[in-house]
Amino acid sequence: MIDTDFLNSLDRLHLIIKKKITSSYSGSRESPSFGRGLSFRDHREYVPGDDFRAIDWNVYARTTEFFIKRYEEERNLTVHVIVDSSASMNFGRHMKKFDYGSMIGVGFAYMAMKNNERFVFSTFSDKLNPFRAKKGTKQLLNTVSYLNLLKVQGVSNFKDSLRKYKKLINSKSLIIIISDFLFDLEELKESLLHYKRNQLIIVQVLDPIERDLEFYGNLVLHDSETASVLHTFVSRRVRDNYKKKLEDHILDIKELCDRIGAEFITVTTDKPIFDTFYEILR
């Protein structure tokens, strides 16, 4: 549940957040339309018909050749937040993964609002549920209300949801995807490759139990998405094998994100939420 105390805490962090978004994300605002814009892009060789006033005389002094400055117009950034709302995200000993992930997502939406940017907050399970891109406090409060009332259920259909979402993006954007990512790596890889031209932040949210598997002995495991039940015995060897496979999976996700230029962070729900913000924004 996202309450007013959390939103007030975000408000107190406004100066830190504003400094980070303007310094780190400004590169995402550049568009390919040229003109006498706001930010310098590069040089190109002067050709007859070009504006003579655009010649860079410093370059001429070094090379005795004529080059003109090219500029790019800066446009507002659209922030896209996509949160997994499938049944597996409804798990949590102290805090449900969905609630934790939603708070992270709302933090990014808040950053966009304070920077007068448009933002889109969407959820997915077996299907995609997108909002329209808008600005302002009303949009943020509507998002919070939606998240607090949402039933977290269904099977995660990551690949299809991300394929459909790509059609909603018509410009270079900042995209934050939040999930436990406990599914096949190939599905993740195929989906994220469609977004590599955008700035991507991938946030994996896990419960401490999932990360450490603290239990031994006879256990009954329930699959929250398929409703299947598994009776098993967890020995130290089983626990060690589980932890190794999970760590290998997390490492594979990180390597995939590194290859496509995405930022990746994995957190557990016992970590203070603002410590997670600091880690993402540093």
Secondary structure in CASP SS format (residue, H / E / C, confidence):
PFRMAT SS
TARGET T0000
AUTHOR 0000-0000-0000
METHOD secondary structure of the structure
MODEL  1
M C 1.00
I C 1.00
D C 1.00
T H 1.00
D H 1.00
F H 1.00
L H 1.00
N H 1.00
S H 1.00
L H 1.00
D H 1.00
R H 1.00
L C 1.00
H H 1.00
L H 1.00
I H 1.00
I H 1.00
K H 1.00
K H 1.00
K H 1.00
I H 1.00
T H 1.00
S H 1.00
S H 1.00
Y C 1.00
S H 1.00
G H 1.00
S H 1.00
R H 1.00
E E 1.00
S E 1.00
P E 1.00
S E 1.00
F E 1.00
G E 1.00
R E 1.00
G E 1.00
L E 1.00
S E 1.00
F E 1.00
R E 1.00
D E 1.00
H E 1.00
R E 1.00
E E 1.00
Y C 1.00
V C 1.00
P C 1.00
G C 1.00
D C 1.00
D C 1.00
F H 1.00
R H 1.00
A H 1.00
I E 1.00
D C 1.00
W H 1.00
N H 1.00
V H 1.00
Y H 1.00
A H 1.00
R H 1.00
T H 1.00
T C 1.00
E C 1.00
F C 1.00
F E 1.00
I E 1.00
K E 1.00
R E 1.00
Y E 1.00
E E 1.00
E E 1.00
E E 1.00
R C 1.00
N C 1.00
L C 1.00
T E 1.00
V E 1.00
H E 1.00
V E 1.00
I E 1.00
V E 1.00
D E 1.00
S C 1.00
S C 1.00
A H 1.00
S H 1.00
M H 1.00
N H 1.00
F C 1.00
G C 1.00
R C 1.00
H C 1.00
M C 1.00
K C 1.00
K H 1.00
F H 1.00
D H 1.00
Y H 1.00
G H 1.00
S H 1.00
M H 1.00
I H 1.00
G H 1.00
V H 1.00
G H 1.00
F H 1.00
A H 1.00
Y H 1.00
M H 1.00
A H 1.00
M H 1.00
K H 1.00
N C 1.00
N C 1.00
E C 1.00
R E 1.00
F E 1.00
V E 1.00
F E 1.00
S E 1.00
T E 1.00
F E 1.00
S C 1.00
D C 1.00
K C 1.00
L E 1.00
N E 1.00
P C 1.00
F C 1.00
R C 1.00
A C 1.00
K E 1.00
K C 1.00
G C 1.00
T H 1.00
K H 1.00
Q H 1.00
L H 1.00
L H 1.00
N H 1.00
T H 1.00
V H 1.00
S H 1.00
Y H 1.00
L H 1.00
N H 1.00
L H 1.00
L C 1.00
K C 1.00
V C 1.00
Q C 1.00
G C 1.00
V C 1.00
S C 1.00
N C 1.00
F H 1.00
K H 1.00
D H 1.00
S H 1.00
L H 1.00
R H 1.00
K H 1.00
Y H 1.00
K H 1.00
K C 1.00
L C 1.00
I C 1.00
N C 1.00
S C 1.00
K C 1.00
S C 1.00
L E 1.00
I E 1.00
I E 1.00
I E 1.00
I E 1.00
S E 1.00
D C 1.00
F C 1.00
L C 1.00
F C 1.00
D C 1.00
L H 1.00
E H 1.00
E H 1.00
L H 1.00
K H 1.00
E H 1.00
S H 1.00
L H 1.00
L H 1.00
H H 1.00
Y H 1.00
K C 1.00
R C 1.00
N C 1.00
Q E 1.00
L E 1.00
I E 1.00
I E 1.00
V E 1.00
Q E 1.00
V E 1.00
L E 1.00
D C 1.00
P H 1.00
I H 1.00
E H 1.00
R H 1.00
D H 1.00
L C 1.00
E C 1.00
F C 1.00
Y C 1.00
G E 1.00
N E 1.00
L E 1.00
V E 1.00
L E 1.00
H E 1.00
D C 1.00
S C 1.00
E C 1.00
T C 1.00
A C 1.00
S C 1.00
V E 1.00
L E 1.00
H E 1.00
T E 1.00
F E 1.00
V E 1.00
S C 1.00
R H 1.00
R H 1.00
V H 1.00
R H 1.00
D H 1.00
N H 1.00
Y H 1.00
K H 1.00
K H 1.00
K H 1.00
L H 1.00
E H 1.00
D H 1.00
H H 1.00
I H 1.00
L H 1.00
D H 1.00
I H 1.00
K H 1.00
E H 1.00
L H 1.00
C H 1.00
D H 1.00
R H 1.00
I H 1.00
G C 1.00
A C 1.00
E E 1.00
F E 1.00
I E 1.00
T E 1.00
V E 1.00
T E 1.00
T C 1.00
D C 1.00
K C 1.00
P C 1.00
I H 1.00
F H 1.00
D H 1.00
T H 1.00
F H 1.00
Y H 1.00
E H 1.00
I H 1.00
L H 1.00
R C 1.00
END
